[in-house]
Every structure is written in structure tokens, then in C-alpha cells.
Amino acid sequence: MQLDPNSHQGSEQDTQANSEIDKKQPHVASKRFFGSHASRRSFLGRAGLFSAASVVAGVLGSPFSSKNGGDIGDVVQAQDINRRYNRPFDYNRFVDKAYRVRVEAARLERSIPIPPHPTNGDEERYPNKIGSDSRGLPHNELGEVKLEAYNSLTRALTTQNPNDYENIILGGTRKLVNPQGPLAISLEGINAAQIAVPPPPSLASADRAAEAVELYWQALLRDVPLSKLQNNTDNPKVLAAVEDLNKLSAFRGPKQNGRVTPQTLFRGSVNYVGSGSSTKYVTPPGVLDGPYISQFLLLTIPWGTQSVSPLIRTALPGNDFLLSFQEWLAIQNGGSSGKSIKYDPKNRYIVTVRDLGEYAHIGGPTYLGASLILGSIGTPLNPGNPYVNSRTQVGSAATFAVGHLQALLNLGTSRAIRASYWQKYYVHRILRPEAYGGLVYNNIVNKSQYPINSEIFNSQALAQTFSTFSTYLLPQAYPEASPTHSSYSGGAAAIAGVNVTLLKAFFDENFVIPSPVVPDPNDPTKVISYSGSPLTVGGELNKLATNYAIGRGHGGIHWRSDGSAALALGEEVAISLLRDERLGYNEIFNGFTFTKFDGTRVTV
């Protein structure tokens, strides 16, 4: 249908005919709506809604670059004509536009190539599945999974028949967490199969041993104040951990001048897919600056007429679990130890390694809270927000204000979990750190000769763990240990990645946080002023994401690489949601511009 510029709309017969065609042949409707290349150029120059800057460089050249795609034409021309001549709102065309935008969003997402999904090969390498996650299934006396049970799991994951999931053989009372969740089709954002993560370290590698050494040190240092993780520290355990990690051949955590230091100890990192199947290791901007804990975990959250205190309920020292092999085996089988955490009766700020592990265990209004804190401290909106320089308008929960952002935070959380769990169940199925600890124990105590890299056995971390806890198992901070799904990639870290990326897209990340604080070393229920180098919103949001990711390691339930890869995965989910969101805006908008975890600036 061609529009007559002097007519309000096409004839009634045209509208009826097109409606019938649309029902039978949606692709014809899409082609008619998006029109010619000339229409596209005219629209782009006029409205600015779909500029080339709306797509991140390196992902798509243009939102309309697919050879099978069309252009937005008729409906937008009608919209401009109605504006020019002050004609009544065209309800039918508004509904039609919504349909076309949804079709275009689907086409754009489908046009993104499916990347390779290499695994570390452990599932195929070991017939007894010692490199794969099997917790919750029945195991033999050494903790090796019964293959009938493991096969019942992989059968369901292969057929994806809902009835087969009900036939998975469990070893105890704990149920598997949401294995069908990743198969849900999201109506916005990228499909999980289109997001690449690096292959995780293999069971026998020096990389895996290095991550294990770090985890054993995280357990040993659980009751050490985080204020001791700085370069002028006198804490002997911190200094011993730094020395031990520097001896490793493949430790991938943050470093200064090529070495682990007290200031870099247990700080977060992000892993991207590098060239080929390699891994690109990065430390996000701001993560090494200032205090270990992000300001967003230390400031009161203002929530309308109420407020949320940053003080947390935390575990008392000595709450460590899975120290005996019998307790460890019961948990692997999906049972319970019958134990529980003993909590400090007094709430306090996050001041120790254990405190952050407990916060990451239970969580709080972390990212919603950050959005409210940002407003309360006077953080400007992202300079690209179309209402920043508007003479007559402000945004709302509909578009471009904090309410709009908060809706995306909730949506992003769900979509990031779908993407993370897809990697967990349908690609990698990587063993949890506690299971690796069982292999270490069996090699030493039962002479099992599992293929574990020697660097873990030669480490001070393992020697001090045995001296402190009388075990070679990895001490856990939670009585239930890990959730009943595999380790890679980390779900909580994926949530952190998507939420922090959305926050950076809506706020000015260069804003310097006024009056930063740190917990009072003499009273953990109070804070005092921080007087070091300036702390920016972007840096402290990056720190918030990595605090949460590495905090799961403080609990003993995640490898560093689990969180590092998941942060990048969550970031990719956020970018895809923003890309789809932008297609529907009416405002003149040049795109969301922010800094990724790897330090590159992008516009979506």
C-alpha cells in the first residue's frame, strides 16, 4: 500500500486486504511495512530512531543490514504526515507499528550468528564423569556418580522431553534447579545459543589447580578483615596467600606489574572469548581502586519514605562445613548434613571475607538499591538520555527514567539466568569446587590417582587447610554447599553482569561519588570517611558486580572463571535487551553509550 501524502490513510478496501494478507503471510506484511531503501534513508535522517549507532560495533553493522530485511517506511511516513498536519492519532497504524517493530526485533536477533561453543572435553574424556557436575545424583563410596543416574540426566537434556526430566534419578531429597528454564523462548533479547563464553579450565589443567589454590585461601582467610587486603598489610595469612598464588604457573586473577599483591588479592576479573577458542582476561576499570567493597554495598538505600540499611546479618567465625568425608558425600548425594549457620546476633557492615560470602549467599536489593542510591547522591542521567536537554519534558517509568530502568533490571535478571543455565546444563556441566576438593581428598587419602595437577598438592593453601581444618576437602561456608546445578557459568554473576551494565547505560558513569565511606575498623556497625583516590560511579558499579561474583567463591561454591565468564555473558544479555528496547522508542535518541567491563566504549 502506498500512502497519498494528501490523504489521512489508505482506502478501507486496502486496509482490509492488507489485514488478510498479514494473517496468512506475515513476511509480506513486513516487507510492505519496511518499504524501500530510500524510505529507510529518509526515515533515519528524519527520526533518528534507528541510526547505525543503535547497534554495538562489531555485532551488527546496521539494524537493517540483513539482506532479507526491509525498511521502516509506510507507517513512519504516516506518523510524520499526521504530525505535520496536526491530524488525529491513527490507532490502527500505532498498533500496526508495534507489530512491525516486534517483527524487526525478532529478525535482528535471528541475524546474529551462532558462535562456536567449545567445551573443555572433560565429559567425553572421563568415562566415570569425575570432571562433570553430578551433585544431587547417587554416588558410590568414593563420590563417583552412578552412570545410570548420570545418563538419565543427559538423556533428558538431550531429548528435552518434559517427561524425561521427571525420570532423572536423584540420590536424595534435593531437586535439580530449573533445568528446563533455559529452554524458555524469550520474547526480547538475544537467544542463549548466540552468546559465546570461553571454554572453562579442564580438570587436569594448571589453570584449574590455580583456581583451587585461590579457593582454599579464600576459605582460610574467611575471618580476615577486608581492610587487610591492601599493600601495606601486616596480616601473615594475606602475605602467605599472595606468595603462594605468585608461585602458580596459570593464575588468572588481577595483578599489578605482573604479580599478585595484597591489593589485588580476591579482586574480581572478567573473561571474554578471545581469538580462536582462547580466553581474554581483563580487570574492569575501577575494580582495583580504593576499598575492596563497593560503595553501593556501604550506603543506605533510600526507598521512597523508607530506607534499607546496608548492615547485614552475617555468620559467626568458624561456620565451615563439609569438613568430613561423610558429610561431603551426603551433600553430593543430594542429602543434608543436618547442620545450619550460627549467625552473629548483631548486624554489621560487610567487613570480612566471610561477610561478603554470606551476602552473596543470600543477597539483598543489590541492583535495585544501586539505582536508588544513584539518584539520592545526585548522579546525573547518562548524557545521551533524550530528556537531559529537553526544554519541556522529563522521563518516567515509561521511558528513560529510573522506573523504566528498574523494570529492565528485573527482566534482565530472568534473561541472564536463562543464558547462564543454558551453558550450565546444555553445554558444559562442569564440576563444582566442592567436588574437586573430594578428588583432592581421595588422591591423598584413598590413593585414587585422579588426574589433578600437582600445583594444588604442592601449595601452602592445601597444607594450611589440613593444619587448620584437619581435612583436604575444600571447606564450605554454607551447610548445603553449592546449588544443585553445575558450576559454569555462574548464575549470580550473570545477574550482576546484566544489572550493572543496565545501570551504566542509564546513569553517568563518570560521576565521582561524593563523600565515600569505609567500615570503621574499630566498630563494624559504623562507617568512617574514605579519603583516597576518587571513586567513580562506573568503577564502583564494576566493583559491585565483581564483589558479588567473587563473593560466591568466598563461600566455596564457584570457581573464579565461573564468575568472570558470567559477567561478560550478563553484559551481552543487557546489550541485547537495550538493542531491542531502542527499536520501540519515539524519542529522538542516539543510543545508550557506556563502558564495557573490558574498558571499551560502546553505543547500543
C-alpha positions, 0 to 999 in steps of 0.5 A: 500500500502506498500512502497519498501524502494528501490523504489521512490513510489508505482506502478501507478496501486496502486496509482490509486486504492488507489485514488478510494478507498479514494473517496468512503471510506475515513476511509480506506484511513486513516487507510492505511495512519496511518499504524501500531503501530510500524510505529507510534513508529518509526515515533515519535522517528524519527520526533518528530512531534507528541510526547505525549507532543503535547497534554495538560495533562489531555485532551488527553493522546496521539494524537493517543490514540483513539482506532479507530485511526491509525498511521502516517506511509506510507507517513512519511516513504516516506518523510524520504526515499526521504530525505535520498536519496536526491530524488525529492519532491513527490507532490502527497504524500505532498498533500496526507499528508495534507489530512491525517493530516486534517483527524487526526485533525478532529478525535482528536477533535471528541475524546474529550468528551462532558462535562456536561453543567449545567445551573443555572435553572433560565429559567425553574424556572421563568415562566415570564423569569425575570432571562433570557436575553430578551433585544431587545424583547417587554416588558410590563410596568414593563420590563417583556418580552412578552412570545410570543416574548420570545418563538419565540426566543427559538423556533428558537434556538431550531429548528435552522431553518434559517427561524425561526430566521427571525420570532423572534419578536423584540420590536424595531429597534435593531437586535439580534447579530449573533445568528446563528454564533455559529452554524458555523462548524469550520474547526480547533479547538475544537467544542463549545459543548466540552468546559465546563464553570461553571454554572453562579450565579442564580438570587436569589443567594448571589453570584449574589447580590455580583456581583451587589454590585461590579457593582454599585461601579464600576459605582460610582467610574467611575471618580476615578483615577486608581492610587487610587486603591492601599493600601495606598489610601486616596480616601473615595469612594475606602475605602467605596467600599472595606468595603462594598464588605468585608461585602458580604457573596459570593464575588468572586473577588481577595483578599489578606489574605482573604479580599478585599483591595484597591489593589485588588479592580476591579482586574480581576479573572478567573473561571474554572469548578471545581469538580462536577458542582462547580466553581474554582476561581483563580487570574492569576499570575501577575494580582495583581502586580504593576499598575492596567493597563497593560503595553501593554495598556501604550506603543506605538505600533510600526507598521512597519514605523508607530506607534499607540499611546496608548492615547485614546479618552475617555468620559467626567465625568458624561456620565451615562445613563439609569438613568430613568425608561423610558429610561431603558425600551426603551433600553430593548425594543430594542429602543434608548434613543436618547442620545450619549457620550460627549467625552473629546476633548483631548486624554489621557492615560487610567487613570480612571475607566471610561477610561478603560470602554470606551476602552473596549467599543470600543477597539483598536489593543489590541492583535495585538499591544501586539505582536508588542510591544513584539518584539520592547522591545526585548522579546525573542521567547518562548524557545521551538520555533524550530528556537531559536537554529537553526544554519541556519534558522529563522521563518516567517509568515509561521511558528513560527514567529510573522506573523504566530502568528498574523494570529492565533490571528485573527482566534482565535478571530472568534473561541472564539466568536463562543464558547462564543455565543454558551453558550450565546444563546444555553445554558444559556441566562442569564440576563444582569446587566442592567436588574437586576438593573430594578428588583432592581428598581421595588422591591423598587419602584413598590413593585414587590417582585422579588426574589433578595437577600437582600445583594444588598438592604442592601449595601452602593453601592445601597444607594450611587447610589440613593444619587448620581444618584437619581435612583436604576437602575444600571447606564450605561456608554454607551447610548445603554447599553449592546449588544443585546445578553445575558450576559454569557459568555462574548464575549470580554473576550473570545477574550482576553482569546484566544489572550493572551494565543496565545501570551504566547505560542509564546513569553517568558513569563518570560521576565521582561519588561524593563523600565515600565511606569505609567500615570503621575498623574499630566498630563494624556497625559504623562507617568512617570517611574514605579519603583516597583516590576518587571513586567513580560511579562506573568503577564502583558499579564494576566493583559491585558486580565483581564483589558479588561474583567473587563473593560466591567463591568466598563461600566455596561454591564457584570457581573464579572463571565461573564468575568472570565468564558470567559477567561478560555473558550478563553484559551481552544479555543487557546489550541485547535487551537495550538493542531491542528496547531502542527499536520501540522508542519515539524519542529522538535518541542516539543510543545508550553509550557506556563502558564495557567491563573490558574498558571499551566504549560502546553505543547500543 
